[in-house]
Amino acid sequence: MADWEDETRVTAPEPKRPAGGDHAYLIVLAGSSVGEMHKLTSDRTLLGRSSQAQVRILEEGISRGHAEIVPRGDMLVLRDLGSTNGTYCNGDRVTEHVLRDGDKIQIGSTTILKFTFHDSLDENFQRQMFEAALRDGLTKAFNRKYFVERLEAEFAYSSRHQTMLSLVLFDIDHFKQVNDKYGHPAGDYALVGLAQIIAAAIRQEDIFARYGGEEFAVLCRGVDLEGARAFGERIRVAVEAKVFHYEKTPIILTISVGVASFSPATDSPTEMIRLADEALYEAKHTGRNRVCAAKPQANS
């Protein structure tokens, strides 16, 4: 081997974190929450199903503590934590791997994460793109497509581990009359105001979405039927007490609420939606401005 060839091999630099304002991120390329960014800011970033994971992914084939990313000098290292199905980087199963910008990390059956560095401008642009794809343009709640995807993932997790999960549907009473009397801009204003009330009441782990025109949904992880009913009642009372002032015109709203929870007899996310929708229908047809819960389902 020539001297220059040997020197090139020996002195090839290890990948390092860039200096300056750039930060390391994981971007979801495939799986649930496509486009979501996770900024790697702690000394150790845990990936897995555990509630303690900084990057929590509830999908098939992912262990509670699946993998971690840890600093080593100026480098960041991906390490498998003895996961059942393994950790892959750029198609190869790895136990430990020094990360380079652009590396593709796969964990579980569907989740692929891209490791990359971004400055603040890149970060803002990426987040705007993510928000535009997943959020309702008017209310800024998640859109229906994203909500259904999250419901499927959360339902699969609850089914596998027999954990609590509840779905709360909200619908504005006589909303057509609001639009007819005050105009569609006033109706949009009311929708935004209602969304703000709900958004202020949910927990960080809840998923809040605009499910239809004047219908909203909240997916509550770790909450049983009674807890979901109580949450729906708090929102109902808050909306009833609120006066929405549009160009000095007061608008009074009420909502009807339907609640359903996961049980061993609930065989699909579609069934869970059907049960919540039936409870919402009951609330509408027994006087409105009330909360109704789905009847418990017996095992077949």
PyMOL commands that set and color helices and strands:
alter all, ss='L'
color gray80, all
select helices_A, chain A and resi 3-11+120-134+144-161+175-182+184-201+225-241+269-285
alter helices_A, ss='H'
color red, helices_A
select strands_A, chain A and resi 23-30+37-39+45-48+55-56+67-72+75-80+87-89+92-94+96-98+104-107+111-118+165-172+207-210+215-221+243-246+249-252+255-261+291-293
alter strands_A, ss='S'
color yellow, strands_A
deselect
rebuild
show_as cartoon
